[in-house]
Amino acid sequence: MKRIATIVLLGLAPIAAFAQSAVPEKAAACAACHGEGGAKPIAPNYPILAGQYANYLAQALNEYRSGGRKNPVMAAQAATLTDADIQVLAQYFSEQEGPLYTPSLGDAAAQN
Ligand code: HEC
């Protein structure tokens, strides 16, 4: 019986781990323009965030907040984010499935 309980508990471990990496609270606001999980924005000039490098996303958010990258819409969005929010959001969006990919050198050569 004890063995069964252990097996059941081990079976639940991945579910608990998944629950911890839930959608960050502040990501809900982003979905209004960037789409759910940042994967399907509402317009072509609204970038896809899903699958982008986390350090790129964090850099962009830091720069919108500091004014180094100028965009009135995103400046307003980034103004209220803390450093911790930026890290969490950048990590979250980088882990989402989306259509972004990094072309190989072969792809680049084929276009020339
Ligand atoms: C009202 C619409 C709107 C909302 C809400 C919004 N964004 Fe944006 N976001 C934009 C637009 C438009 C751009 C493109 C701005 C530019 O050209 O620099 C952008 C750009 C970005 C970029 C740069 C992406 C790149 O490829 O360079 C990041 C990162 C980003 N947003 C993150 C977020 C996050 C995180 C949130 C939620 C806290 C959010 N955005 C909420 C409209 C929005």
Boltz pocket constraint, residues with backbone or C-beta under 6 A from the ligand:
constraints:
  - pocket:
      binder: B
      contacts: [[A, 26], [A, 27], [A, 29], [A, 30], [A, 31], [A, 32], [A, 33], [A, 34], [A, 45], [A, 46], [A, 47], [A, 48], [A, 49], [A, 56], [A, 57], [A, 58], [A, 60], [A, 61], [A, 70], [A, 71], [A, 73], [A, 74], [A, 77], [A, 89]]
      max_distance: 6.0
